Amino acid sequence: MTTHIESEEHKALRSAVAALGRRFGRDYLVQTVAAGRPPTELWSEAGKLGYLGVSLPEEYGGGGGGITELSLVLEELGAAGSPLLMLVVSPAICGTVIARFGTEDQKRQWLPGIADGTRLMAFGITEPDAGSNSHRITTTARRDGADWLLTGRKVFISGVDIADAVLIVGRTEDARTGRLKPCLFIVPTDAEGFHRRPIDMELSAAEKQFELVLDDVRLPADALVGDEDAGLLQLFAGLNPERIMTAAFAIGMGRYALARAVEYARDRNVWKTPIGAHQAIAHPLAQAHIDLELARLMTRKAAHLYDAGDDTGAGEAANMAKYAAGEACVKAVDQAVHTLGGNGLTREFGLASLITAARVARIAPVSREMILNYVSHQTLGLPKSY
């Protein structure tokens, strides 16, 4: 599926990551989910090979590439059936924010470990009462001498149990009634007053989801990332890569499901003919392939704009890429299950669990409806309804 518009370096990266993905494969991920543990072996191996840190600066142990390269890593692991969800969070969001806005000490402390996989950072923005409206975030930070005291709640925070710290989005108390001034804090998961509770999910994933309660968590002054007054800029520096990486996650999953369906449609014979010879089977699979390819193209555009420093252009393209990839993934998975008929619902073929997983890309990190709001308001200039 690699196209001629990619550089030789990108083709080589795809090929190398695909080989790693095949070495672990879908069975590895299914076993880790069944055991209720994280995909530590694949994460460590990807770190050692330099794939986790490919987008981080070379002077801090990274590969010196961009979100373009990191999104290729996630897509190819997904296409092999072993996506790493925390790639979206630790290097793409947290690593990017710290690399762009962190102090020298923060960069030295966190980036080498994030790059080689020995340290992991989660990201906490979503709140029970705020949902998609980040302006209603109530997690507040107030000064206490030289320190900060952080209080609030977060939900659907991935991988907190395996993280060394969480990059928490709060706001300074005096900004509660004024303009949104989000602030980003590095909060160690062993901090006093930091509590986590697993959320019981029907989602089949190796990474667990958590609710967090921060009860006057005391943080030193240097826990603040970047400028107290530049929060919105810093926040979106992390959210655009999150959308691009979610698109790559969805495309990889869609490619995996489609490949299984195509294989089955070629091999399964009914009335002396492979079922893939029938257009009722073949055409929907062809459409799924086209939709995935179109989403890949938009994802590549978004990553290119982001890496070129065009935050505004990247914002629009990243939203469109995430929307297109989410839709393409859901359709590809649905069609793959349908192609296999009853076999599509068996554990042996392992596609049914992807039905729930595919929905994630439509819902998180921003819903398809909020993206349509964004495009109608920001791109088309239509009046705002919210």
C-alpha positions as CSV (number, residue, x, y, z in Angstrom):
1,M,0.0,0.0,0.0
2,T,3.0,2.3,0.1
3,T,2.8,4.9,-2.6
4,H,5.5,6.7,-4.7
5,I,4.8,10.0,-3.0
6,E,6.6,8.9,0.1
7,S,10.4,9.3,0.5
8,E,12.7,6.4,0.4
9,E,13.4,7.0,4.2
10,H,9.7,6.8,4.9
11,K,9.3,3.6,2.9
12,A,12.2,2.1,4.7
13,L,10.7,3.1,8.1
14,R,7.4,1.6,7.2
15,S,9.0,-1.6,6.1
16,A,11.1,-1.9,9.3
17,V,8.2,-1.1,11.6
18,A,5.9,-3.6,9.7
19,A,8.5,-6.3,10.3
20,L,8.5,-5.6,14.0
21,G,4.7,-5.6,14.0
22,R,4.6,-9.0,12.3
23,R,7.1,-10.4,14.8
24,F,4.6,-9.7,17.6
25,G,1.4,-9.7,15.6
26,R,-2.3,-9.9,16.6
27,D,-1.8,-13.0,18.8
28,Y,0.6,-11.1,21.1
29,L,-1.9,-8.3,21.7
30,V,-4.8,-10.7,22.3
31,Q,-2.7,-12.5,24.9
32,T,-1.7,-9.3,26.7
33,V,-5.3,-8.1,26.8
34,A,-6.4,-11.5,28.1
35,A,-3.7,-11.3,30.8
36,G,-4.8,-7.8,31.7
37,R,-1.3,-6.4,31.3
38,P,0.3,-3.8,29.1
39,P,2.3,-4.6,25.9
40,T,5.6,-4.1,27.7
41,E,7.7,-6.3,25.4
42,L,6.6,-4.6,22.2
43,W,6.9,-1.1,23.8
44,S,10.5,-1.9,25.0
45,E,11.5,-3.3,21.7
46,A,10.1,-0.3,19.8
47,G,11.9,2.0,22.2
48,K,15.3,0.2,21.7
49,L,14.9,0.4,17.9
50,G,14.3,4.1,18.1
51,Y,10.7,4.0,16.9
52,L,9.1,5.6,20.0
53,G,11.3,8.6,19.9
54,V,11.4,9.1,16.2
55,S,9.7,12.5,16.5
56,L,11.7,13.9,19.4
57,P,14.9,16.1,19.1
58,E,18.2,14.2,18.6
59,E,19.9,16.1,21.4
60,Y,17.5,14.5,23.9
61,G,17.8,11.0,22.6
62,G,15.2,11.2,19.8
63,G,15.3,10.5,16.1
64,G,15.0,14.2,15.1
65,G,12.0,13.5,12.8
66,G,8.4,14.7,13.2
67,I,4.8,13.6,13.7
68,T,5.0,12.4,10.1
69,E,7.4,9.7,11.1
70,L,5.7,8.8,14.4
71,S,2.4,8.4,12.7
72,L,3.9,6.0,10.2
73,V,5.2,3.9,13.1
74,L,1.7,3.7,14.7
75,E,0.0,3.0,11.4
76,E,2.3,0.1,10.5
77,L,2.1,-1.5,14.0
78,G,-1.7,-1.2,13.7
79,A,-1.7,-2.8,10.3
80,A,0.2,-5.7,11.7
81,G,-2.4,-6.1,14.4
82,S,-0.3,-4.7,17.3
83,P,-1.0,-1.0,17.7
84,L,0.4,0.8,20.7
85,L,-2.2,3.3,22.0
86,M,0.3,5.0,24.3
87,L,2.3,6.2,21.3
88,V,-0.5,8.7,20.9
89,V,0.0,9.9,24.5
90,S,3.6,9.6,25.7
91,P,5.8,10.7,22.7
92,A,3.1,12.5,20.5
93,I,1.3,14.6,23.1
94,C,3.6,14.8,26.2
95,G,6.9,14.5,24.3
96,T,5.9,17.2,21.8
97,V,4.7,19.6,24.4
98,I,7.8,19.2,26.6
99,A,10.1,19.4,23.5
100,R,8.4,22.7,22.4
101,F,7.7,24.4,25.6
102,G,9.5,22.7,28.5
103,T,12.5,24.0,30.4
104,E,16.0,22.6,29.8
105,D,15.6,20.6,33.0
106,Q,12.3,19.2,32.0
107,K,13.6,18.2,28.6
108,R,16.7,16.5,30.0
109,Q,14.6,14.7,32.7
110,W,11.8,13.4,30.5
111,L,12.6,13.3,26.7
112,P,15.4,10.6,26.7
113,G,13.2,8.2,28.7
114,I,10.1,8.9,26.6
115,A,12.2,8.3,23.5
116,D,13.7,5.0,24.6
117,G,10.5,3.7,26.3
118,T,12.0,3.5,29.8
119,R,9.7,6.4,31.0
120,L,6.1,6.9,30.2
121,M,3.8,9.9,30.6
122,A,0.0,9.9,30.4
123,F,-2.1,13.0,29.5
124,G,-5.1,14.3,31.5
125,I,-7.5,16.8,29.9
126,T,-11.0,15.2,29.9
127,E,-13.2,16.0,32.9
128,P,-16.6,14.5,34.0
129,D,-18.5,17.7,33.6
130,A,-16.5,19.4,30.8
131,G,-16.6,16.8,28.0
132,S,-15.6,18.4,24.7
133,N,-15.9,21.9,26.2
134,S,-12.3,22.5,27.4
135,H,-13.4,25.9,28.5
136,R,-15.3,24.3,31.4
137,I,-12.2,22.6,32.9
138,T,-12.4,23.0,36.6
139,T,-9.1,21.5,37.7
140,T,-7.5,24.4,39.3
141,A,-3.9,25.3,40.3
142,R,-3.3,27.9,43.0
143,R,0.0,29.2,44.3
144,D,1.1,28.4,47.8
145,G,4.4,30.1,48.3
146,A,6.7,28.9,45.6
147,D,4.6,25.7,45.1
148,W,1.4,25.0,43.2
149,L,-1.6,23.1,44.7
150,L,-3.6,21.2,42.1
151,T,-7.2,20.1,42.7
152,G,-9.7,18.5,40.4
153,R,-11.0,15.4,38.6
154,K,-10.2,13.8,35.2
155,V,-11.8,10.8,33.4
156,F,-10.8,8.4,30.6
157,I,-7.1,8.9,31.2
158,S,-5.2,6.1,29.4
159,G,-2.3,4.1,30.9
160,V,-2.0,5.9,34.3
161,D,-1.0,2.6,35.9
162,I,2.1,2.3,33.8
163,A,3.0,6.0,33.7
164,D,5.6,7.7,35.7
165,A,3.7,11.0,35.5
166,V,0.6,12.6,34.0
167,L,0.7,15.8,32.1
168,I,-2.4,17.5,33.6
169,V,-4.3,20.3,32.0
170,G,-5.5,22.7,34.7
171,R,-6.1,26.4,34.9
172,T,-5.0,29.1,37.3
173,E,-7.7,29.9,39.8
174,D,-7.9,33.6,38.8
175,A,-8.7,32.5,35.2
176,R,-11.8,30.6,36.3
177,T,-14.2,33.4,35.4
178,G,-12.1,35.1,32.7
179,R,-10.6,33.9,29.5
180,L,-9.4,30.3,29.4
181,K,-5.8,30.1,30.5
182,P,-5.0,26.4,30.7
183,C,-1.8,25.5,32.3
184,L,0.1,22.2,31.9
185,F,1.6,20.5,34.9
186,I,3.8,17.4,35.2
187,V,2.3,15.4,38.1
188,P,4.1,12.3,39.3
189,T,1.8,9.3,39.7
190,D,3.1,8.7,43.2
191,A,2.4,12.3,44.4
192,E,0.6,12.7,47.7
193,G,-3.1,13.4,47.0
194,F,-3.0,11.8,43.6
195,H,-5.6,9.0,43.4
196,R,-6.6,6.8,40.4
197,R,-9.5,4.4,39.9
198,P,-9.8,2.1,36.9
199,I,-12.9,2.5,34.7
200,D,-14.6,-0.8,33.8
201,M,-14.6,-0.7,30.0
202,E,-16.1,-3.1,27.5
203,L,-13.3,-2.1,25.2
204,S,-10.8,-4.8,24.4
205,A,-7.5,-3.0,24.8
206,A,-4.2,-3.6,26.6
207,E,-4.2,-0.1,28.0
208,K,-6.6,0.6,30.9
209,Q,-8.7,3.8,31.4
210,F,-8.7,5.7,34.7
211,E,-10.6,8.3,36.6
212,L,-8.2,10.6,38.6
213,V,-8.8,12.7,41.7
214,L,-6.3,15.3,42.6
215,D,-6.7,16.5,46.1
216,D,-4.4,19.4,46.9
217,V,-1.5,17.8,45.1
218,R,1.5,19.9,46.0
219,L,3.9,20.5,43.1
220,P,7.1,22.5,42.9
221,A,7.3,25.6,40.7
222,D,9.2,23.7,38.0
223,A,6.2,21.3,37.5
224,L,4.6,23.9,35.3
225,V,5.4,23.3,31.6
226,G,6.0,26.5,29.6
227,D,4.5,29.9,30.2
228,E,1.6,30.3,32.6
229,D,-0.1,32.7,30.1
230,A,0.6,30.8,26.9
231,G,-1.5,27.7,27.9
232,L,-3.8,27.6,24.9
233,L,-1.0,27.6,22.4
234,Q,0.8,24.9,24.4
235,L,-2.3,22.8,24.7
236,F,-3.0,22.8,20.9
237,A,0.6,22.0,20.3
238,G,-0.2,18.6,21.9
239,L,-3.8,18.2,20.6
240,N,-3.0,18.4,16.9
241,P,-0.5,15.6,17.1
242,E,-3.1,13.6,19.1
243,R,-5.6,13.9,16.3
244,I,-3.0,13.0,13.7
245,M,-1.9,10.0,15.7
246,T,-5.5,8.9,16.3
247,A,-6.0,9.0,12.5
248,A,-2.9,6.8,12.1
249,F,-4.2,4.4,14.8
250,A,-7.6,4.1,12.9
251,I,-6.0,3.7,9.5
252,G,-3.8,0.9,10.8
253,M,-6.7,-0.9,12.4
254,G,-8.8,-0.5,9.2
255,R,-5.9,-1.8,7.1
256,Y,-5.5,-4.8,9.4
257,A,-9.3,-5.7,9.2
258,L,-9.4,-5.2,5.5
259,A,-6.4,-7.4,4.9
260,R,-8.0,-10.2,6.9
261,A,-11.2,-9.9,4.9
262,V,-9.4,-9.8,1.6
263,E,-7.5,-13.0,2.5
264,Y,-10.7,-14.7,3.5
265,A,-12.6,-13.6,0.3
266,R,-9.8,-15.0,-1.8
267,D,-9.6,-18.4,0.0
268,R,-13.2,-19.1,0.9
269,N,-14.9,-21.1,-1.8
270,V,-18.7,-21.4,-2.2
271,W,-20.3,-22.9,-5.3
272,K,-16.8,-23.6,-6.7
273,T,-15.9,-19.9,-6.7
274,P,-14.0,-17.7,-4.2
275,I,-16.5,-15.4,-2.6
276,G,-14.3,-12.5,-3.5
277,A,-15.3,-13.0,-7.1
278,H,-18.8,-11.7,-6.3
279,Q,-19.2,-7.9,-6.6
280,A,-21.4,-7.8,-3.5
281,I,-18.3,-8.9,-1.6
282,A,-15.6,-7.3,-3.7
283,H,-17.0,-3.8,-4.2
284,P,-17.5,-2.9,-0.5
285,L,-14.0,-4.0,0.3
286,A,-12.7,-1.9,-2.6
287,Q,-14.6,1.1,-1.3
288,A,-13.2,0.5,2.2
289,H,-9.7,0.5,0.7
290,I,-10.3,3.7,-1.2
291,D,-11.7,5.4,2.0
292,L,-8.6,4.3,4.0
293,E,-6.3,5.6,1.2
294,L,-8.0,9.0,1.2
295,A,-7.8,9.2,5.0
296,R,-4.1,8.3,4.8
297,L,-3.5,11.2,2.3
298,M,-5.2,13.7,4.6
299,T,-3.3,12.4,7.6
300,R,0.0,12.8,5.7
301,K,-1.0,16.4,4.8
302,A,-1.9,17.2,8.4
303,A,1.4,15.7,9.7
304,H,3.4,17.6,7.0
305,L,1.7,20.9,8.0
306,Y,2.3,20.3,11.6
307,D,6.0,19.4,11.1
308,A,6.4,22.5,8.9
309,G,5.3,24.7,11.8
310,D,1.9,25.7,10.4
311,D,-0.2,25.2,13.6
312,T,-3.3,26.8,12.1
313,G,-3.3,24.8,8.9
314,A,-2.4,21.6,10.8
315,G,-5.4,22.2,13.1
316,E,-7.8,22.1,10.3
317,A,-6.1,19.2,8.5
318,A,-5.7,17.2,11.7
319,N,-9.4,17.4,12.5
320,M,-10.3,16.4,8.9
321,A,-7.8,13.5,9.0
322,K,-9.2,12.2,12.3
323,Y,-12.7,12.4,11.0
324,A,-12.0,10.7,7.7
325,A,-9.9,8.0,9.4
326,G,-12.5,7.3,12.0
327,E,-15.2,6.9,9.4
328,A,-13.0,4.7,7.1
329,C,-11.9,2.5,10.0
330,V,-15.5,1.8,11.3
331,K,-16.6,1.0,7.7
332,A,-13.6,-1.2,7.0
333,V,-14.0,-3.2,10.2
334,D,-17.8,-3.6,9.7
335,Q,-17.3,-4.8,6.2
336,A,-14.5,-7.2,7.2
337,V,-16.7,-8.8,9.9
338,H,-19.6,-9.0,7.4
339,T,-17.3,-10.6,4.7
340,L,-16.4,-13.4,7.1
341,G,-20.1,-14.0,8.1
342,G,-20.4,-16.1,11.2
343,N,-16.6,-16.5,11.3
344,G,-16.3,-12.7,11.7
345,L,-17.8,-13.1,15.2
346,T,-15.5,-15.9,16.4
347,R,-12.5,-15.6,18.7
348,E,-10.5,-17.6,16.1
349,F,-10.6,-14.8,13.6
350,G,-10.4,-12.0,16.1
351,L,-12.3,-9.3,14.2
352,A,-15.4,-8.9,16.4
353,S,-13.4,-7.1,19.2
354,L,-12.4,-4.5,16.6
355,I,-16.0,-3.4,16.3
356,T,-15.8,-1.7,19.7
357,A,-12.2,-0.6,19.2
358,A,-13.1,1.0,15.8
359,R,-15.7,3.3,17.5
360,V,-12.9,4.9,19.6
361,A,-11.6,6.8,16.6
362,R,-15.1,8.3,16.1
363,I,-15.4,9.4,19.7
364,A,-11.9,10.2,21.0
365,P,-10.1,12.5,21.4
366,V,-12.8,14.7,19.9
367,S,-16.2,13.4,18.5
368,R,-17.0,13.5,14.8
369,E,-19.8,16.0,15.6
370,M,-17.3,18.5,17.2
371,I,-15.1,18.2,14.2
372,L,-18.1,19.0,11.9
373,N,-18.7,22.0,14.2
374,Y,-15.1,23.0,13.8
375,V,-15.1,22.7,10.0
376,S,-18.5,24.5,9.6
377,H,-17.5,27.3,11.9
378,Q,-13.7,27.7,11.2
379,T,-13.4,26.6,7.6
380,L,-16.7,27.5,6.1
381,G,-17.3,30.6,8.2
382,L,-20.8,29.6,9.3
383,P,-22.2,30.9,12.5
384,K,-21.4,29.1,15.7
385,S,-24.2,27.1,17.3
386,Y,-22.5,26.6,20.7
